């Protein structure tokens, strides 16, 4: 499947339908991270966001389909100028973080930057990812636990705060 052609030549197809087609292709492995990386060079942010939504849907149900290339690729978008790309990249990271516990340091810094964003959606996406990272024993038993606890206390938005609280609650059970 050629992602660029699908997204460029189908104005009559709704974005949600495009996302579903791409998600199915990712699931069936007829679209790979290499295909997505290649398409990135010609897709605008709106169409790339559709691809990221498909990646998020797949990684939410089948995180084992992601490889380290996914993490490396999407972490570069956590600090994107596009809020849609930031949000979806953060959610993908959250979905696959447990598979790559030793490769999260950079993306964690990016996610922490986004916890200060004025947009609730961006903070929620970062909280989603961070709440899953803190459930990894390596991080549950580190100073990062206290960092997220402090962040949670400072957060005013209930949805963002609840994401963090849920992750911290599960992480607390892992702490030695």
N, C-alpha and C positions, 0 to 999 in steps of 0.2 A: 504494500500500500504506500502510496506517495502522499504524505501528510500535507505537503505544500499544495498539491493539486486539489486535494479534498477541501482544504480551507479556502483556497483562492477561487475555485471554479464552481462553487455551489452556494450562490447567494440565496437560492430558494430553500436551502436546508437550514433549519434553525440551529443555533449554537449548541443546544442541549443534544440534538441528534448527532451533530458532528462529534461532540464529546463522547457520546455512547459508541460511535463507530470506532473512534480512536482507542477508547478503553478496551473494546473487544479485540482490536488488533494487537494491543499491548499484551493482553491476556493470552492471546493465541501465539504470541512471539513473532508475529509478522511485522511488528514495529518494535525496534530496539532503541536503547538509549543512544546508540550511535546515529540512528535515523533521526531521532529528535534533536540531537546536537547539530547535525547537519542542517536540518530544517530551520533551526534557530537563526541561522545567518540570513534567511530571507523572510521570516515571519515578522509581522508587526506585533506589538505587545498584546493587542486584543486577541489575535489568533494564537499566540503563544500561551496566553492564559487559558484558552480552551484545551490546549494540549496538557497544560499543567493540571487542569481540573480532571482530565482523564487519568493522568498519572496518579493524582491524589485518590481518585475513586478505586483504581486498581490496587494501589499500595495500602489502602485502608482495608481491603478484603483479602488481598494476597501479598503481604509484604515480602514474602520469600521470592517473588518474581523480580524484586529490585536487587541490583548489585551495587557495589561501591561507586560505580560510575554514576548512578542516580544521585547519590549523596553529593558527590563532588560537583555534579552539574547544577543541582538545585540550590546548593548553598550559595552559589554566586548570585542568586536572585533574591535571597532573603533581604538584601539591602537595595533591591531594585528601586527605581523611581516610580514604577508602577505598583500601586497598592494591590491590584489583583495578583500580580506575580509574587509580591511579598507574602501575601496571605496563603496562596497555594503552595509556594515553596516551603513555608513554615509547616504547613500541615503535612506535606510529604515527608519532611524531616521527622516530624513526630511519629508518623506511621512506620518509618523504617529505622529509627534511631537504635532500637534494641539490637539490631543486627550488626551494628558497627560501633560498639562502645569505645573503641580505641581511636576512632576517627572523627570525634565530635567537637574537639576543642575550638576550632575556628568557627564552626557554625553556631556554637553556643555563645561565643562573643557577639556574633551578628544578631542572634535572637535577643540577647540582653540589650543591645542597642535599640531594638524595636519595642522593648517594653516601655520605653519613654516616648513612643510615638503618640501624637495627639489622637490618632484614629483608633477607636475601640476595636475595630475589626483587625487591625494590625497587631494590637496588643493581645487580643484574644488568640490569634494565630500563633504568636510567639509563646503565649502561655500554654497553648495546646502542646507545642513541641517540647517546651521546657518541662511540662508536667509528665511527659513520657520519658524524657531523659533522666529526670530525678528518680524514676522507678528502676533504673539500671543500678544494680548493687554498687558498682564502682562510684557512682555519683551520690547515691543515697547515703553512703558512708564517708562523704567528703564535706569540706567546707561549703560546697555548692548548696547543700541542704539549708544552711543558715542564710545564704544569699537569697535563695528563693523564699524562705520564710519571711525575711525582711521585705522583699518585693511584694509579697502577698499582703502584708500589713499595710503597706503604702498604697496599694491599688484600691481605687474607689468604685470602679465598675463591677457590679456583682457577677456578671458572666465571666469576666477575666479572672476575678478573685476565685470563683468556684473552680475554674480550670486548675489554678495553682493549688488550691486547697485539696482537691481530689488527688493530685499527684503527690503532694506532701503526705497525705494520709496513708497512701499505699507505700510510699518510701519509708515512712516511720516504722512500718512493720519489718523492713529489711535492715534497719540500723542495728548495729551490734552494740 
